[in-house]
Amino acid sequence: MTTQYFQRVLVANRGEIAVRIIRTLRRLGIESVAVYSEPEAGALHVKLADHAVCIGSGPVSESYLLGARIIAAAAETNAEAIHPGYGLLSENAGFARACKSAGLVFIGPAPEAMEAMGAKIASRQLMERAGVPVVPGGLEAVTEFDSASKLAVEIGYPVAVKASGAGGGKGFRVATAESELAAALEGARGEGERFFGDGTVYLERYLEDPRHIEIQILADGHGNVVHLFERDCSIQRRHQKLIEEAPAPHVSSKMRQEIGQIAIAAARAVGYTSAGTVEGLLADGTFYFLEMNTRIQVEHGVTEMVTGIDIVEEQIRVAAGLKLSINQDDLTLTGHAIECRLNAEDPGKNFRPSPGLITRYVEPKGNHIRVDSGVDEGSQILPFYDPLFAKLIVWGEDRAEATERMLQALDSFEVEGVKTLLPFHRAIMTSEEWGDAHTCRDLVSNASWLKGLVDRA
């Protein structure tokens, strides 16, 4: 089969996202190249790829974060393009530039767009100039306690202290009073430096229980930008997502249109191309810009389920210089989709990672059930990597039907050998809070509730 895109693409990632990208490449008739670390020689993404290259030992700092080795692997296998997935090097502008210098196409946005949106202070300033509403707070870095204290009083406690270059729940602290501000500043700076090499911090109002809403956008190099509606990602622990759904509850058609246009304006403000996500907080009927993720998201599958669009294919189209396959008028929302992230974690022990050997693994089957997985029976959950090993995604005519289908799928999903979030998700799906489309914040933060549901599992 010939392809209008590329002949061979290297996937610079691992786990479920590498598998998911490889499957789209296969459908499009594009050969795939996997990269892997030494302990992952038998991993599912390696088995599925047409070619595979070992790039180092287990820790990501000695393998998946070594851009030069990944580029060398692409050259060795005659790959034409690199898809970075999410995490790892996906938002590394230097890596994107290195790909271009090596004659490779980076399947993602331009490095300039990554830089514009990657630093939260700069992106807040940019969005403010573009007329996009941002969470009230400072537009400059705070460098010492006195100025931070003065600004916090102006914003009003509680305030969030955030590292400008951080993400994924890192570099984030909350001060409910001035007595907590110094520790929050120190904690956010420390994590920003340790995990992202940038200790720059800023302050914004802490919204105590907002809905976390994000809008999927696609943009090509021909001036076309569309939004694929919104997702709700409000159920989180330690500011990391656990369950996502599309469309978002409590978002009216009018608001959907408004926040979709906000997302398009944000993308146009930086000349964005490829897939991206504008994240925001919905509080008291107002949507506030939070940040833009310049990559595909973990939770993109729920959007695919309600729109019928393969977001990875659109990324590949754009990278190949083609127009998007759709325009805004082509896009409609159909039904409701829910995603449960399956992490190898023990929710009864504060979500402590649970590495080990998967001794039994049986995925649920049926109409409107999708499993994006990076493992099979006999796979090892290694301590070097994020504990996410699979995503369970279901579709229904409405939210109630999707919830019922999710419960059925959870009941038939069998994983043994490691602790997982399966009992947590079952408990959430049967809760009154979920049924009423609350954020479930109080449940997720309730240690005794979490321990109890695991004890009953």
VEXLUMDREN-275329 format. One line per 10 residues: number of its first residue (from 1); for each residue z, x, y of C-alpha. Coordinates in nm, 4 decimals, decimal comma. Each point is the difference from the previous one (the first is absolute). Layout:
<sites>
NUM) Z/X/Y | ...
</sites>
This chain:
<sites>
1) 0,0000/0,0000/0,0000 | -0,0910/0,1354/0,3436 | 0,2211/-0,0499/0,3015 | -0,0678/-0,0292/0,3721 | 0,3321/0,1662/0,0724 | 0,0850/0,3332/-0,1668 | -0,0722/0,1518/-0,3397 | 0,3476/0,1458/-0,0515 | 0,3338/-0,0519/0,1789 | 0,3261/0,1899/-0,0460
11) 0,3176/-0,2072/0,0174 | 0,2700/0,2096/0,1657 | 0,2908/-0,2005/-0,1337 | 0,1826/-0,1050/-0,3139 | 0,1584/-0,3010/-0,1686 | -0,1038/-0,3594/0,0513 | -0,2018/0,0556/0,3180 | -0,2104/0,2711/-0,1655 | -0,0671/-0,2342/-0,2933 | -0,0866/-0,2856/0,2351
21) -0,2504/0,2145/0,1962 | -0,1554/0,1417/-0,3178 | -0,0644/-0,3529/-0,1287 | -0,1905/-0,0958/0,3154 | -0,1968/0,3254/-0,0174 | -0,0930/-0,0790/-0,3600 | -0,1133/-0,3526/0,0947 | -0,2192/0,1471/0,2737 | -0,1565/0,2544/-0,2357 | 0,1681/0,2956/0,1712
31) 0,1407/0,2826/-0,2101 | 0,3690/0,0757/0,0613 | 0,1965/0,3226/0,0108 | 0,3758/-0,0100/-0,0557 | 0,2427/0,2687/0,1070 | 0,3302/0,0426/-0,1783 | 0,3095/0,2139/-0,0230 | 0,0914/0,1859/-0,3188 | 0,2476/-0,2634/-0,1321 | -0,2530/-0,2775/0,0640
41) -0,2791/0,1337/-0,2202 | 0,0207/-0,3137/-0,2142 | 0,0420/-0,2476/0,2873 | -0,2020/-0,3215/0,0087 | -0,2025/0,0967/0,3069 | -0,1036/0,3215/-0,1754 | -0,1065/-0,1893/-0,3140 | -0,2132/-0,2455/0,1996 | -0,1806/0,2493/0,2234 | -0,3356/0,1544/-0,0883
51) 0,1256/0,3462/0,0948 | 0,3470/0,1455/0,0627 | 0,1373/0,3181/0,1545 | 0,3567/0,1335/-0,0162 | 0,1238/0,0974/0,3465 | 0,3492/0,1375/-0,0635 | 0,3486/-0,0667/-0,1281 | 0,2094/-0,3173/0,0211 | 0,1432/-0,0177/0,3543 | -0,2442/-0,1428/0,2539
61) 0,0537/0,3052/0,2209 | -0,1494/0,2069/-0,2825 | -0,2859/-0,2357/-0,0879 | -0,0962/-0,3247/0,1730 | 0,0818/0,1260/0,3503 | -0,2077/0,3172/-0,0372 | -0,3118/-0,1025/0,1877 | -0,1804/0,3291/-0,0632 | 0,0328/-0,0444/-0,3770 | -0,1262/-0,3560/0,0185
71) -0,3010/0,1054/0,2032 | -0,0640/0,2825/-0,2488 | 0,0127/-0,2556/-0,2822 | -0,2603/-0,2094/0,1828 | -0,2248/0,3023/0,0359 | 0,0490/0,0947/-0,3657 | -0,1076/-0,3466/-0,1178 | -0,2756/-0,0533/0,2615 | 0,1731/-0,3007/0,1501 | -0,1515/-0,1285/0,3235
81) 0,3008/-0,1870/0,1368 | 0,3776/-0,0217/-0,0288 | 0,2019/-0,3219/-0,0070 | 0,3635/0,0773/0,0874 | 0,1598/-0,3314/-0,1041 | 0,3323/-0,0517/0,1780 | 0,2886/0,2380/0,0647 | -0,0391/0,3715/-0,0727 | -0,2933/0,1280/0,2126 | -0,1416/-0,3408/0,0953
91) 0,1101/0,0192/0,3647 | -0,0252/0,3764/0,0401 | -0,2514/0,0652/0,2786 | -0,0156/0,3696/-0,0875 | -0,1048/-0,0828/-0,3555 | -0,2662/-0,2418/0,1250 | -0,1395/0,2740/0,2244 | 0,0100/0,2514/-0,2851 | -0,2019/-0,2409/-0,2151 | -0,2653/-0,0260/0,2701
101) -0,0092/0,3777/0,0431 | -0,0575/0,0332/-0,3746 | -0,2934/-0,2422/0,0151 | 0,1951/-0,2855/-0,1585 | 0,0255/-0,3577/0,1196 | 0,3574/-0,1147/0,0559 | 0,0237/-0,3677/-0,0993 | 0,2220/-0,1110/0,2829 | 0,0171/-0,0047/0,3786 | -0,0877/0,2868/0,2314
111) 0,2793/0,2559/0,0472 | 0,0150/-0,0876/0,3688 | 0,0879/-0,3607/-0,0863 | 0,2682/0,1198/-0,2437 | 0,1543/0,2151/0,2707 | -0,0139/-0,2771/0,2582 | 0,1827/-0,2438/-0,2268 | 0,2040/0,2403/-0,2126 | 0,2533/0,0846/0,2691 | 0,1905/-0,3177/0,0808
121) 0,0774/0,0910/0,3614 | -0,3653/0,0703/0,0778 | -0,1134/-0,3141/-0,1828 | 0,2525/-0,2142/0,1904 | -0,1347/0,1398/0,3265 | -0,3579/-0,0615/-0,1090 | 0,0705/-0,3583/-0,1070 | 0,1846/-0,0708/0,3237 | -0,3069/0,1124/0,1962 | -0,2230/-0,2135/-0,2239
131) 0,2119/-0,3082/0,0723 | 0,1414/-0,0214/-0,3520 | 0,3670/-0,1169/-0,0006 | 0,2425/0,2646/-0,1275 | 0,3666/-0,0284/-0,0989 | 0,2007/0,0413/0,3240 | 0,1313/0,3518/0,0408 | -0,0842/0,3443/0,1282 | -0,3507/0,1394/0,0274 | 0,1189/0,3618/0,0210
141) 0,1938/0,2299/-0,2291 | 0,3756/0,0275/0,0499 | 0,1252/0,3568/-0,0088 | 0,3711/-0,0195/0,0763 | 0,2869/-0,2420/-0,0358 | 0,0579/-0,0980/0,3645 | -0,3555/-0,1230/0,0569 | 0,0011/-0,1729/-0,3406 | 0,3278/-0,1730/0,0842 | -0,1325/-0,1229/0,3323
151) -0,3203/-0,1301/-0,1588 | 0,1935/-0,1705/-0,2809 | 0,2016/-0,1970/0,2568 | -0,3247/-0,1072/0,1693 | -0,1543/-0,1076/-0,3320 | 0,3215/-0,1601/-0,1241 | 0,1832/0,0723/-0,3237 | -0,0731/0,0095/-0,2870 | -0,2706/0,2638/0,0451 | -0,2239/0,1700/-0,2541
161) -0,0380/0,3759/0,0165 | -0,3321/0,1049/-0,1523 | -0,1671/0,3316/-0,0721 | -0,3436/-0,0102/0,1609 | -0,1894/0,1558/-0,2893 | 0,1930/-0,1584/-0,2877 | -0,0614/-0,2982/-0,2252 | 0,0916/-0,1651/-0,3287 | 0,3542/-0,0718/0,1159 | 0,0728/0,3658/0,0815
171) 0,1117/0,1106/0,3474 | 0,1430/-0,3441/0,0794 | 0,3565/-0,0681/0,1123 | 0,1732/-0,2937/0,1691 | 0,2782/0,0196/0,2576 | 0,1879/-0,3239/0,0607 | 0,2131/0,1562/0,2759 | 0,0172/0,3197/0,2055 | 0,2560/0,1431/-0,2420 | -0,2735/0,0070/-0,2680
181) -0,2804/0,1365/0,2165 | 0,0628/0,3730/-0,0413 | 0,0014/-0,0245/-0,3797 | -0,3147/-0,2158/0,0060 | -0,1799/0,2539/0,2183 | 0,1039/0,2866/-0,2258 | -0,0947/-0,1854/-0,3184 | -0,3442/-0,1097/0,1222 | -0,0795/0,3457/0,1388 | 0,1149/0,1708/-0,3173
191) -0,2128/-0,2146/-0,2305 | -0,2982/0,0261/0,2334 | 0,0192/0,3783/-0,0134 | 0,0774/0,0199/-0,3711 | -0,2655/-0,2395/-0,1311 | -0,2708/0,0145/0,2680 | 0,0569/0,3193/0,1980 | 0,0595/-0,1930/0,3231 | 0,3444/-0,0790/0,1357 | -0,1237/-0,1864/0,3082
201) 0,1776/-0,3354/0,0311 | -0,0170/-0,3091/0,2189 | 0,1966/-0,3225/0,0433 | -0,1022/-0,3612/-0,0310 | 0,1777/-0,3317/-0,0346 | 0,1208/-0,0635/-0,3541 | -0,1115/-0,3439/-0,1107 | 0,2624/-0,0989/-0,2538 | -0,1876/-0,2235/-0,2408 | -0,3657/-0,0283/0,1003
211) -0,2908/-0,0742/-0,2246 | -0,1999/0,3138/-0,0770 | -0,3633/-0,1021/0,0486 | -0,3041/0,2208/-0,0406 | -0,3682/-0,0637/0,0579 | -0,2703/0,1614/-0,2117 | -0,2972/0,1247/0,2000 | -0,3352/0,1487/-0,0961 | -0,2303/0,1809/0,2400 | -0,3300/0,1816/-0,0401
221) -0,1875/0,2570/0,2052 | -0,2362/-0,2626/0,1404 | 0,2523/-0,1746/0,2231 | 0,1071/-0,2692/-0,2441 | 0,3722/-0,0736/-0,0342 | 0,1470/-0,2878/-0,2007 | 0,3473/-0,1065/-0,1031 | 0,0768/-0,1304/-0,3486 | 0,2919/-0,2118/0,1188 | 0,3655/0,0859/-0,0464
231) 0,2543/0,0882/-0,2663 | 0,3760/-0,0455/0,0034 | 0,2021/0,3033/-0,1122 | 0,3467/-0,1105/0,1086 | 0,1836/0,0586/-0,3292 | 0,1019/0,3643/0,0187 | 0,2769/0,2370/-0,0933 | 0,0736/0,2987/0,2219 | -0,3045/-0,1011/0,2075 | -0,2268/0,0392/-0,3039
241) -0,1949/-0,3002/-0,1265 | 0,0711/-0,1761/-0,3287 | -0,1974/-0,3276/0,0101 | -0,3052/-0,0967/0,2046 | -0,1937/-0,3234/0,0361 | -0,3095/-0,1338/0,1717 | -0,0318/-0,2011/0,2083 | 0,3335/0,0384/0,1761 | 0,2358/-0,3006/-0,0014 | 0,0828/-0,1410/0,3418
251) -0,3227/0,1309/0,1580 | -0,2036/-0,2842/0,1478 | -0,3800/-0,0018/0,0194 | 0,0272/0,0577/0,3750 | 0,2295/0,2987/-0,0418 | -0,2198/0,1340/-0,2809 | -0,2912/0,0053/0,2388 | 0,2073/0,1627/0,2750 | 0,1430/0,2816/-0,2108 | -0,3387/0,0596/-0,1601
261) -0,1442/0,0614/0,3442 | 0,2932/0,2290/0,0840 | -0,0816/0,2063/-0,3084 | -0,3678/0,0209/0,0912 | 0,0935/0,1097/0,3542 | 0,2262/0,2698/-0,1416 | -0,2782/0,1299/-0,2242 | -0,2558/0,0005/0,2785 | 0,2414/0,1835/0,2302 | -0,0267/0,3110/-0,2185
271) -0,3587/-0,0405/-0,1202 | 0,1300/-0,0651/-0,3496 | -0,2169/-0,0008/-0,3125 | 0,0829/-0,0687/-0,3675 | 0,2914/-0,2115/-0,1260 | 0,3226/-0,0094/0,1965 | 0,3030/-0,2173/0,0531 | 0,1674/-0,1082/0,3209 | 0,3683/-0,0577/-0,0713 | 0,2221/-0,2118/0,2165
281) 0,3201/-0,1996/0,0207 | 0,0071/-0,3755/0,0520 | 0,3132/-0,1177/0,1765 | 0,0626/-0,3250/0,1881 | -0,3678/-0,0858/-0,0122 | -0,1151/0,3304/0,1507 | -0,1993/0,2673/-0,1830 | 0,0792/0,3593/0,1002 | -0,2140/0,3015/-0,0932 | 0,1958/0,2455/-0,2121
291) -0,2482/0,2603/-0,1261 | -0,3422/0,0447/-0,1513 | -0,0427/0,1426/-0,3477 | -0,3253/0,1944/-0,0065 | -0,0635/-0,0381/-0,3734 | -0,0130/-0,2561/-0,2746 | 0,3378/-0,1657/-0,0622 | 0,1910/-0,0350/-0,3266 | -0,0099/-0,3768/0,0466 | -0,3730/-0,0363/0,0681
301) -0,0403/-0,1922/-0,3271 | 0,1495/-0,3230/0,1324 | -0,2596/-0,0030/0,2774 | -0,2747/0,0581/-0,2552 | 0,1277/-0,2941/-0,2051 | -0,0209/-0,2484/0,2901 | -0,3242/0,1291/0,1563 | -0,2042/0,1218/-0,2978 | -0,0746/0,3284/0,1793 | 0,0233/0,3364/-0,1794
311) 0,1568/0,2080/0,2773 | -0,0641/0,3309/-0,1787 | -0,3701/-0,0818/-0,0268 | -0,0104/-0,0745/0,3730 | 0,1637/0,3377/0,0665 | -0,2681/0,1684/-0,2076 | -0,2774/-0,1920/0,1785 | 0,1300/0,1075/0,3398 | 0,0381/0,3634/-0,1083 | -0,3609/-0,0044/-0,1225
321) -0,1125/-0,1074/0,3477 | -0,0726/-0,3620/-0,0903 | 0,1063/-0,3159/0,1771 | 0,2793/-0,2174/-0,1323 | -0,1262/-0,2513/-0,2529 | 0,1629/-0,2859/0,1888 | 0,0604/-0,1249/0,3529 | 0,2909/-0,2042/0,1311 | -0,1723/-0,3330/-0,0520 | -0,0464/0,0793/-0,3694
331) 0,3737/0,0340/-0,0609 | 0,2215/-0,2836/-0,1159 | 0,3465/-0,0228/-0,1473 | 0,0155/-0,1611/-0,3429 | 0,3318/-0,0810/-0,1650 | 0,3063/0,2219/-0,0043 | 0,0706/0,3405/-0,1579 | 0,3267/0,1818/-0,0738 | 0,0574/0,3621/-0,0977 | 0,3114/0,1424/-0,1637
341) 0,0317/0,3764/0,0040 | 0,1205/0,1346/-0,3325 | 0,2066/0,3101/0,0616 | 0,1887/0,1964/-0,2631 | 0,3289/-0,0675/0,1786 | 0,3354/-0,1562/-0,0800 | 0,0653/-0,2744/0,2590 | 0,3595/-0,0315/-0,1232 | 0,0638/0,3611/0,1043 | -0,1397/-0,0108/0,3520
351) -0,3569/0,0321/-0,1275 | 0,0639/0,3408/-0,1518 | -0,3171/0,1508/-0,1553 | -0,0239/-0,0237/-0,3779 | -0,2373/0,2691/-0,1285 | -0,0723/0,0253/-0,3699 | -0,2386/-0,0870/-0,2825 | -0,1530/-0,3487/-0,0152 | 0,0502/-0,0918/-0,3647 | -0,1524/-0,3489/0,0223
361) -0,2456/-0,1339/0,2534 | -0,1672/-0,3427/-0,0186 | -0,1726/-0,1476/0,3042 | -0,0256/-0,3754/0,0576 | -0,3418/-0,1592/-0,0494 | -0,1601/-0,3144/0,1352 | -0,2101/-0,1491/0,2748 | 0,0901/0,1075/0,3533 | 0,2304/0,2797/-0,1209 | -0,0785/0,3564/0,1024
371) 0,1886/0,3159/-0,0912 | -0,0729/0,3219/0,1872 | 0,1718/0,2583/-0,2177 | 0,0125/0,3747/-0,0305 | 0,1680/0,0072/-0,3416 | -0,0340/-0,1091/-0,3592 | 0,2270/0,0175/-0,3029 | 0,1161/0,3597/-0,0460 | -0,0329/0,0883/0,3686 | 0,2706/0,2026/0,1675
381) 0,1553/-0,1112/0,3280 | 0,0481/0,3415/0,1575 | 0,2735/0,0814/0,2531 | -0,2442/0,1795/0,2315 | -0,1717/-0,3167/0,1197 | 0,0550/-0,3412/0,1540 | 0,1456/-0,2327/-0,2673 | -0,2716/-0,2652/0,0540 | -0,1930/-0,0230/-0,3278 | -0,1731/-0,3388/0,0205
391) -0,0617/-0,3035/0,2190 | -0,0067/-0,3538/-0,1328 | -0,2188/-0,2300/0,2092 | -0,0605/-0,3702/-0,0574 | -0,1961/-0,2764/0,1728 | 0,0645/-0,3736/0,0261 | -0,1412/-0,2966/0,1857 | 0,3110/0,0085/0,2186 | 0,3252/0,1971/0,0311 | 0,1859/-0,2167/-0,2515
401) -0,2669/0,0447/-0,2666 | -0,0210/0,3735/0,0666 | 0,3780/0,0272/-0,0360 | -0,0067/-0,1850/-0,3323 | -0,2810/0,2209/-0,1260 | 0,1893/0,3108/0,1109 | 0,3078/-0,1105/-0,1946 | -0,2104/-0,0551/-0,3117 | -0,1596/0,3426/0,0402 | 0,3355/0,1704/0,0565
411) 0,1383/-0,1633/-0,3136 | -0,2840/0,1384/-0,2121 | -0,0023/0,3499/0,1537 | 0,1740/0,2364/-0,2427 | 0,1136/0,3488/0,1019 | 0,2519/0,1957/-0,2053 | 0,1399/0,3493/0,0276 | 0,0677/-0,0068/0,3759 | 0,1792/-0,2369/0,2358 | -0,2386/-0,2065/0,2124
421) 0,0006/-0,2604/0,2761 | -0,1095/-0,2776/-0,2391 | 0,3420/-0,1746/-0,0013 | 0,0256/0,0370/0,3772 | -0,3346/-0,1701/0,0526 | 0,0853/-0,2822/-0,2401 | 0,3222/-0,0645/0,1894 | -0,1715/0,0021/0,3392 | -0,2751/-0,2369/-0,1175 | 0,2564/-0,2565/-0,1204
431) 0,2208/0,0224/0,3104 | 0,0356/-0,2708/0,2601 | -0,0694/0,2597/0,2694 | -0,3409/0,0806/-0,1471 | -0,0785/-0,3668/-0,0454 | 0,0722/-0,0582/0,3691 | -0,2062/0,3088/0,0944 | 0,2920/0,1891/0,1490 | -0,0039/0,3787/0,0287 | 0,2598/0,0263/-0,2821
441) 0,1683/0,2751/0,2011 | 0,3500/-0,1131/-0,0956 | -0,0886/-0,0075/-0,3693 | -0,1530/0,3485/-0,0018 | 0,3026/0,1439/0,1793 | 0,2527/-0,1778/-0,2264 | 0,1236/0,2660/-0,2431 | 0,1995/-0,2383/-0,2205 | -0,2937/-0,2419/-0,0264 | -0,2305/0,2845/-0,1014
451) 0,2436/0,1296/-0,2619 | 0,0488/-0,3487/-0,1357 | -0,3685/-0,0718/-0,0482 | -0,0478/0,3288/-0,1846 | 0,3009/-0,0698/-0,2210 | -0,1572/-0,3339/-0,0913 | -0,3437/0,1518/-0,0703
</sites>
